[in-house]
């Protein structure tokens, strides 16, 4: 029985010693202004603690109270403008080609090389992607080398599916 490993955690754990009236006040302040951190909460808690004759918790203690509180991440930080108003975030997809470039389908290809290792065997896969028609064609390479992709495309005999592509 003595040889079985037992838990090494302390049997009696210390309870936090902060006042229970602080938690609703911190929650109220964070609902009122969701972007407040522990340093600013420290300053805003001073009048509350002096009014109730409570000991003012230090900044690190306020951080522990926030970390222990459930639902602490329900307020995502918003982007605020100069006057404190919420700004919308407009995400625009970034084009990877110049705006002045006008191409037909399969006129220009982008190449990507993947290396997959399985059962101790490396497999090199070259993927040709047409950015205009969004068509991709993978092919297996014998070796991954810098000068390998163009000759291997010619030798592979596998055509890139460019026939009867719609014109953009």
N, C-alpha and C positions, 0 to 999 in steps of 0.2 A: 504494500500500500504506500510505503514511503518512497518508492522508486518512481511512482507516477508523477509527471510534472504538474505542478499546480500554478495557478495564476499568480503573477508577481505584482499585480496592481495593488495599491494600498486599499486596505479594507474600509478605512474611514477617510473619505475625501473631504477637503475643505469646501465649505459653501462660500460664495461671494458675499462680501460684507457691505455692499452698497445698499442704500435706502430704497425701499420698494416704490416710493413716490417719485423717484427720478425717472423710472422707465416710462410711465405715461407722458411725462413732460418731454422727454427726448423724442418719443414717438410723435407727439403733437408738433414739435418744432420741425421734425423731418417731413411730416405731411404738409406743413405750411410752406416749407422751403426744401424741396427734395434734394437739392445739390449741396446741402450743408455737410461738411466733414467734421471730424472730431475737434479740430482746433477752433472752428467757428462756434460749434456747439458749446465749448468750454466758456467762451465769452458770453454767450446768450443764456447760459445756466446760472451765471453769477447772481443776477437779481432774484431769480427763483429760489436759490439756495439760501441767500441772506434773508429773504422774506420769511422762510419757514425755519430758519435757524438750523439748516442742514449743513454738514461738512461738504465742501465743494470737491467733487471728484477730480482727479488729475486727468490730463488729456488721454493718457494711455488707458485709464480705467473707463473713460467714455468710449474709447475704441473697442474695449472688450464688451461693454454693454451693447453696443451696436452689433458686434459680431455674434453675440449670443441670441439676439432677438430674432424670432422667426419672421420671415417675410421681409428681410432687410434689403433684398435686391429688387423689390417690386417697383422701385422708382428708378427708371433708367435715366441717366443724365441727359438733359436736352441741350441742344445748341441754342444759346441765348444771344440776341443781338445787343447792340450798344445800350438800348433802353430797357433791357430785361425782357423783351418779348421773345417768344419761342419762334425760332426760324425753321422752316421746312428744309429737309435734306433732299435735294434733287440729285439722284444718281443717274448719270448718263453713261450708257455703254461706250467704251473707248474703242474706236476703230484702230486696227493695227496697220492700216495701209494709208498712204497719203490721199487727201481728198481729190487731188488732180489726177490720180491714176485711174484710168478707165480700161478695164480688161474684159476680154471675152472669157467664156467658160473654158477651163483647162489651158489657158494661155500661160499662166504662171502658177507654179505649185510650191507649196510649203512642205518641207520635209522634217520629220521627227523620227528619232531612233529610240526604241525601247529595248531594254535588256531584261529578259525574264529568265530566272534560274530555277530549275526544278530537277530534282533527283541528281544533282551534281552536274547537270548539263546546262550550259548557257545558250539561250536562243536569242538571236539578234533580229529584231523586227523593225523594218523601215516602213513608215507610214507616209504616203504622199497625200496631201490635203489640198483641195482646190478652194481658195478662199471665196471665190465668186459663187460657185454652185453648192458649196458646203459638202462636196463628195470626197470621201477618203478611201484609199486603197492600201491595205497592208501587204507586205511581202517579206519573206524570210531571207535573211542575209547569211552567207557562210561565215563571215568575220566582220566585226565592227571596226572599221578603220576610216580615217578621214577621207581617203580617196576612193572608198568602196561604193558609196551609194549610186552615182551615175552609171558606171559600167554594169553594176549588178541589175539595174533596171533594164538595161538593154539585153542582158543575158537571161533574165528571168522569163521572158517571153509572155509574161502576164500583162495584158494591156490595162492601162488605166481607163476606167469607164468614162470616156469623154464623148462618145458618139451620141448623136441626137440629144445633146444637153440644151435646155432652154436658154435663150439669150436673155441676159438681165436687162 
